[in-house]
Amino acid sequence: MKKNKAIYLLLMLICAIPVTNSQDLIDLLDKEVPDDPQYTLATFKASRITFGQSVETRKARILEINVITKFWNTPNSQSQSFGADRVSARFGLEYAFTDRFTAGVGVATFDGTFNGFGKYRIIRQKEGNKGTPFGITFVQSASYLTRSFNRLVLPENSSERFSFASQLLIARKFTPNFSLQLAPTYVHRRSQQFPEDDNDHFALGIGARYKLGGHVSIASEYYYVANPINGVNTFGPFALGVNWEVSDLILQFTLTNTLSFDEATVISFSPKNFNFNNGNLHIGVSATYVLHFNKKNK
């Protein structure tokens, strides 16, 4: 009887050893091979919401080609081109040097402004209980005015033709269809055209995107300027747009009160209010084409 009990105990110990060792091995593997972070993708499909920058940066070695146009009427004007009195366009290139850093340049036809920017994604939104609930991107842009337009006069001193904008973009993708962004912004103008006004302006932008279904979404954007220019009437820039995504091509159709394309001028100097009065409403049509130099990203 004692001999049978001893054999039974010995068999139980032999069976328990592999189970214990297997569990220890699984625990070790869990510690040594952590789960990969699941980053939120496509908070905004493009690098811009409408006229302003979005939190998005492209994958490394991707080139974006941007063509943005605006059409509007001027009161009492008798001449029209393409069904509008005035037409302006911006041609731009944006290249992603890394997954987090993108730089771009562009030139506008109406005001002759050259502008460039650098964009770095500081924090990316992550999924899960231990994830990051929002993404943060820093944007630094500079613009250079080359001709007078509207009520802005080209300064004789070339150093006064520069403007700068610094932005911290904070965005969250709440659902697969809805994304929201806040954009605290600092604008510095070197121009002394309005000596009674500050050259430094502080603004807060808010932008949103909602996917309607398929490849169509709507987007809107507004900037509140805390200390606007008082030398002339200016208004907060606003836009409402519809996006249509076709593979590597993104088309956007907008209604806006903005004339220019660079961040510093749009935010600090939008001389028209958003309404349907003659000359105040501008129709925008833009196209963004994506070129993949790294085929793994496609």
HUNOR-V278014 format. One record per helix or strand of 2 or more residues. SS is the DSSP state (alpha for helix, beta for strand). FROM is the first residue (numbers start at 1). TO is the last residue. If there is no record, write none. Layout:
SS;FROM;TO
SS;FROM;TO
This chain:
alpha;2;32
beta;62;72
beta;86;96
beta;101;108
beta;114;123
beta;135;144
alpha;158;161
beta;162;173
beta;178;189
beta;200;213
beta;216;225
beta;238;246
beta;249;256
alpha;263;268
beta;282;292
alpha;295;297
